């Protein structure tokens, strides 16, 4: 599950980067395609949150923000909006990557998230 999560973030990052490049090259249809893919990934991340953990509320709010920015970026083909969310995606990916590395196993990751939930 952890590796899949990292792959989803990598996919979102990759699609946002490609969309920025497409906007720079005035390839509107390609930009649209990549932004939609990024939106789909963000929605998947949001829809699979385990709301038993309080951190999931914060993640849901972050995903809602990222999705809204992607929608606006797609409507206006605004690379500045895409560039604005890219660091958030990278930071989230890096954070989860570190958590997966530290956890070492699915059960350990659940325990760690539970601990974060208690401490947070």
N, C-alpha and C positions, 0 to 999 in steps of 0.2 A: 504493500500500500504506500509506503514512503517513497519508493522509487517512482511509482506511478504519479504521485503528487508532484514530484520534482519534474517529471516529464511534462506534466500539464503546464506548470509554470514556464518551463523552457519553451513550450509551444506558444504560449501567450506572448512571451518576450520576443520570440522569433517573428511572430506575425505582426506585432507592433513595429518592430524594426523594419520589416519588409514594407509595411504600409507607409512609414515615413519615407523610405526610399522611393516608393511608387509615387507619392505625392510630389516629391522633389522632381521626379521625372515626368510629371503630369500624366501618369497612368492611373486615371481615376477608377476604372473598373477593377484593376488589380488591387488598388488600395482598398476599395470597398470589400473585395473578397477576403483580404487579410484581416481587416478590422472585424468583419463578421465572424471569422474563425476565432479571433481573440475574444470577442463577446461570448461566443458559445463556450469557450473554455472557462471564462469567468463565471458564467451561469452554472456550469457543471460544478465548479469548485463551491459556489454558493449553495447549490441544491444538495450537495452531499455533506454539508456540515453536520456534525453531531451536536445538536443544541443542548445536550446534557451538560456541556462545559461552558462556563461563563465566557471564556475567551472566544467562543464561537459567535457570540453577539457582536463583539468587536470586529471579527473577521467578516461577518455578514455585512456590517456597515461599510467596511473597506471594499468588499466586493461590489456592493451597491454603488459606491462612489466610482470605482473603476469602470463599472458597466455604463453608468451615466456619462462619464467622460468619453468612453469609446463611442457611444451613440452620438454624442455631440460632435466628436471628431469626424465621424462618418458623414454626418449631415453636412458639415461645413468643409470637409476634407482639410481639417486643421491639424497640421503636424505639430504645432505647439502643444495642443492638448495631448497628443500622443507622447510627445517628449516629456510632458509633465508626469504622466503615469508610469513611464518606463522605470524610473528609479524605485517606485513602490513595488512593482512586480519583481524587480531584481532583488530588492531587500527581502521581500516575502520568500522568494525562492531560496535565497542564501540562508535565511533563518531556518526554514524547513530542512534544508540540506544538512545544516549543522545538527538539528534535532534528530534527524534520521541517523546520522553518523554516531551521535552520542547514545542514542537509544539502542542501536544494534539489533533490535528485534521488535516485532509488532507489539508484543505484550509490554516490553519495556517502554516503548513509545507511549502506549496508553497510560501507563503508570506515571510517566513524566508529565504528560498533559494533565492528568488528574492532580498531580502535585502543583503544577503551575496554576491550576484552577483554585486549589486550596489557598496557595500563597497570594494569588492575585486578587 
